[in-house]
Amino acid sequence: ITDRFASRMRSLISTVLKGNVFISILQGLAVGIGLTVCGINNAVVYGVIASVFSLIPVVGTMIVWLPAAAYLGIVEGSWGLALFLAIYCLAMYLLLENIVKPKLMDRKLGMHPLLLFFAILGGLTEFGFTGVILGPLFVTLFMTIWSIYHIWESSPAQRELPQKN
């Protein structure tokens, strides 16, 4: 049982970390594409910066694309491009965070996307930034303990604890 538990925890932590890194790369790529389409210089550099900032919940990539949209509108006078950039980047953020990320994690964690969404949301509420990892970790920890308990309950032979010598 202990080996099964440790294996499940290693798998969970690896999945959550890899999933968050993968989604942050996709978010940086999306911002970089949006900035390139709008004619912003050094869009690749800003895309990489957006990728790093995307690990910060809620504000994430907005730290990069919002000033760029403001620049397009206020300095360049191109309000259409500014609006396009804002809508595009916000839509990509919402798509990646609320649809792609839960689907990606669902396959690896065996957790329903809605449960994963609430685990991440609860983790953010309780633990801030680290809650993105801790929320799903605690929910999966509970689910793993629960499944091990059910296995233990269904097999009376496994209930006996080893004797100390």
C-alpha positions, 0 to 999 in steps of 0.5 A: 500500500505504501509503495502504491501511495508513493508512486501515485504521489510522484506521478501526481506531482510530476503531472501537475508540474509538467502540465503547468509548464506546458500550459505556460509555454502555450500561453507565451506562444499565444501572446507572442503570436498576438504581438507579432500579428499586431506589429509589436517589436521583439514579440518573441522576447515578450512571448518568453516573458509572458510564458514566465509570468503566466505561472502567476494566477489571474494576472499572468500574461496580462502583465505583458499584453495589457501594456502592449495593447495600451501602447497600440491604442494610446501611442500608435492610435490603433485602437482596433489593433489594441482591442484585437490584441486584448480580446485575442490574448484574453480568449487564449488565456481563458481557453488554455486555463479553463479548457485545455489545462483541465483536459490535459490534467484529467487524462494524466490524473484520472480526475474529472475536469470540473473537480480539477478546476475546483481543486485549482480554484480552492488551492489558489484561494487558500494558498495563493500561487502555490495553490495551483500545485497544492490544490490538485495535490491535496485532492488527489492525495485524498482520492488516493487514500480513499481508494487505498481504504476501499481496497483495504476494506474489500480484502480482509486478508490485508487488514492484518498489520505485520507483527513487530519482531 
